[in-house]
Amino acid sequence: MMGMKGEHLPAQIKTVWRTKALIDGAIWLAITIFLLVAWRLWHWPWWPAAITGAAAILHAGIHLVLIPYRYQFWRYLITPTAVYLRSGYIFRSEKAVPISRIQNVTLESGPIMQWQGLQEVQVQTASTTDSIAGVTQDVAAALRDRIMQLAQEARDEG
């Protein structure tokens, strides 16, 4: 995929990632509050609350700070021979899923993704499932149809 531009994810994915980071942070914060209450009422040690409080801040903070980086370097490309997925710059991940190995393409969308009008495109082979993190519903349907058409053509040729 080196030298290939690829497609960006839509900007709405940043809102999805922000929302997920804040929800994760809220869960950590709820655990921290429970541990603080347990410390006051039942004389539990204070340090678990301190650790989960720090985890709440660090987890949400790191994820929120990394969203522009994550968005900038996430790309996908569909060719007649493979589905290419690329993410990261410092910790780079480049995957090529051969079209001939694809068995199924699934579209998934949880409540946060639905709120933003996005779907995740999961490309399944016999041994792995890779995904395009989130694209608009129209693009997701077009990608599913295109990938399955290419996979069928590859099977027909082989």
C-alpha positions in Angstrom: 0.0 0.0 0.0 3.0 2.3 0.1 2.5 5.1 -2.2 -1.3 4.5 -2.4 -3.4 7.3 -1.1 -6.4 5.5 0.1 -9.7 6.9 1.5 -10.1 8.8 4.8 -12.8 8.0 7.3 -15.6 10.6 7.5 -15.1 13.4 10.0 -18.0 12.0 12.1 -15.8 9.2 13.3 -14.0 11.7 15.5 -17.2 12.4 17.3 -17.7 8.7 17.8 -14.2 8.3 19.2 -14.6 11.3 21.5 -17.9 10.0 22.8 -16.5 6.5 23.4 -13.5 8.0 25.3 -15.8 10.1 27.5 -18.0 7.1 28.2 -15.0 5.0 29.2 -13.7 7.8 31.4 -17.2 8.1 33.0 -17.1 4.4 33.8 -13.7 4.7 35.4 -15.0 7.7 37.3 -18.0 5.8 38.6 -15.7 3.0 39.8 -13.6 5.7 41.5 -16.6 7.1 43.3 -17.7 3.7 44.4 -14.3 3.1 45.9 -14.2 6.5 47.6 -17.6 5.7 49.2 -16.3 2.2 50.2 -13.3 3.9 51.8 -15.4 6.3 53.8 -18.2 3.9 54.8 -16.4 0.5 55.2 -12.8 1.7 55.7 -11.5 0.1 52.6 -8.0 1.3 51.6 -7.9 4.6 49.8 -5.3 3.7 47.1 -7.6 1.7 44.8 -9.7 4.9 44.4 -6.6 6.9 43.7 -5.5 4.4 41.0 -8.9 4.3 39.3 -9.2 8.0 39.5 -5.8 8.4 37.7 -6.9 5.7 35.2 -10.1 7.7 34.5 -8.1 10.9 33.7 -5.3 9.2 31.8 -7.5 6.8 29.8 -9.9 9.5 28.6 -7.2 12.1 28.2 -4.9 10.0 26.1 -7.7 8.8 23.9 -9.0 12.4 23.4 -5.6 13.8 22.6 -4.8 11.0 20.1 -8.0 11.4 18.0 -6.6 13.9 15.5 -3.5 11.6 15.1 -5.7 8.5 14.7 -7.9 10.2 12.2 -5.1 11.6 10.1 -3.4 8.3 9.5 -6.4 5.9 9.2 -6.9 4.9 5.5 -8.6 2.2 3.5 -8.4 1.2 -0.2 -10.3 -1.4 -2.1 -8.6 -2.8 -5.2 -9.5 -5.8 -7.4 -6.9 -7.9 -5.6 -7.1 -6.8 -1.9 -8.7 -4.6 0.8 -5.9 -2.4 2.3 -6.2 -1.0 5.8 -3.6 1.4 7.2 -3.4 3.2 10.5 -0.9 5.0 12.6 2.4 6.7 11.8 4.6 6.0 14.7 3.0 2.6 15.4 2.0 1.8 11.9 -0.3 -1.0 10.9 -0.7 -2.0 7.3 -2.9 -4.9 6.3 -3.8 -6.4 3.0 -6.7 -8.8 3.0 -6.7 -10.7 -0.3 -10.0 -10.5 -2.1 -9.9 -14.2 -3.0 -9.8 -15.0 0.8 -12.8 -12.9 1.8 -15.8 -15.0 2.8 -18.2 -12.4 4.2 -18.7 -8.7 4.6 -20.7 -7.5 7.6 -22.0 -4.0 8.4 -22.3 -3.2 12.1 -23.4 -0.1 13.9 -23.9 0.5 17.7 -26.0 3.3 19.1 -23.1 5.9 19.0 -22.3 5.0 15.4 -26.0 5.1 14.4 -26.3 8.6 16.1 -23.6 9.8 13.7 -25.0 7.9 10.7 -22.0 5.6 10.4 -21.4 1.8 10.0 -18.4 -0.4 10.6 -17.5 -2.6 7.6 -16.1 -6.0 8.8 -14.2 -8.0 6.2 -14.1 -11.7 7.3 -11.8 -14.4 6.0 -11.6 -18.0 7.4 -9.1 -16.9 10.1 -9.5 -13.2 10.7 -11.9 -10.3 10.8 -10.6 -6.9 9.9 -12.7 -3.7 9.7 -13.0 -0.3 8.3 -13.7 1.7 11.5 -16.7 3.7 10.3 -18.0 5.1 7.1 -21.4 6.6 6.1 -24.2 4.2 5.6 -24.3 4.7 1.8 -20.5 4.2 1.5 -20.7 1.1 3.8 -23.4 -0.5 1.6 -21.4 0.3 -1.6 -18.2 -1.1 -0.1 -20.0 -4.3 1.0 -21.4 -4.8 -2.4 -18.1 -4.0 -4.2 -16.0 -6.2 -2.0 -18.5 -9.1 -2.3 -18.6 -8.7 -6.1 -14.8 -8.7 -6.3 -14.7 -11.8 -4.1 -17.3 -13.6 -6.2 -15.3 -12.7 -9.4 -12.1 -14.0 -7.8 -13.8 -17.3 -6.8 -15.2 -17.6 -10.3 -11.8 -17.1 -11.9 -10.1 -19.6 -9.5 
